[in-house]
């Protein structure tokens, strides 16, 4: 019962407080640094700071959790579970779609 109480009564206000404080921090840092560094830059509002955070998350962040399988881990596991014949067929299929992208068999050897 205590966990449910925490989830429904404590977590939402804590999340709102976290978003508010983080948005205010971004707004403060932007208004302190950017106009001083870049001539002609303007001050931003709290809502613009939150939009900037969201934009940075979309452009530079990731939407999967750090503990869950990311896209690279997913494909690595899939690749490692393939037989050599399946790998070759996959290379040929992708090569037909995207050009010859497959790595050399001995990439460290260099030109002969």
N, C-alpha and C positions, 0 to 999 in steps of 0.2 A: 504493500500500500504506500510506503514511503517513496518508492521510486516513481510511482504514478503521480503522486502529489508533486514531486520535484519536477517531473516532465511537464505537467500541465500548468503549474503555478510559478515555478522559478525559472525554467528554461526560456519561455517566451520573453519575459521582461529582460532577462540577461542578454538574450540575442539582440533585442532592440537597443539596449544600452551599449553593447559592443559595436553595432553598426553605427550608432550615433557618435561614439567616441572615435572610432576609426575614421569616419567621415570628417569630423572636426579636425583630427590630426592632419589628414591630407589637405584640407582647406588651409589650415594654419601654415603648413610647410610650403604649399604652393604660393600663398600670398606673401610669404617671407622671402622665398628664394627666387622664384621665376621672374617677377618684375625687376628684381635687382640684377639678375644675370642677363636676361633678354630684354633689350629696349623695346618698348611698345607692348609688352605683355600686360594683360589686365588681371585684376583681382577676380577671384571666383567665389561663388556662393556655396553654401553647404550642399545643395542639390547638385550643383555642377561637380563638386568633389565626389559625391557618390556616383555620379555618372562616369567620372574619370576612373574611379575604382572598378566599376563594372566593365568599362571598355578595356582596361588593362587586364582584367581577368579573362575576358573573351580573347584578346589578342595574344597574351603571353602565358596565361594560366592553363590549367587543365581541369576538367570537370570530373575526373575519376578520383577516387580516394587513393591515398598513398599506399594503403594496405591491400587494395584490390588489384586485380590484374589490369595493367595498362595495355594500350594497343601494342606496344613493342613486345611486352612479355607474352601477350596472347599469340602473336605471330611467331615468336621464337619457339614457344611450346609446340605450336602447330607444325613448324618446320622440323623440329627435332623428332616429332612423332611420325614424320613421313618416311617411307622407304626410299631408297635411292631412285627407284623407278618413278615414284610419285613426285620426287623433287625434280627430276629431269622433265617430266611432263608439265609440271608447274612452270619451270623455266621457259619451256617452249611456248606455253600459253601466254605468259606475261611478255616474253620476247616478241611474239607476234603482235601484241597490243601496243607495247611501249618501246619497241626497239631492243637492241641487244644491251641489256643493263646488267646481266648476270656477272658476278665477279669471276676473275680467272681462277683456275683450279689451284695455282700456286702463286698467290698475290705478292709474296715477299721476294720472289726470284728476280723480278725486274726484267728489263729487255735483254735478250740474248745476244 
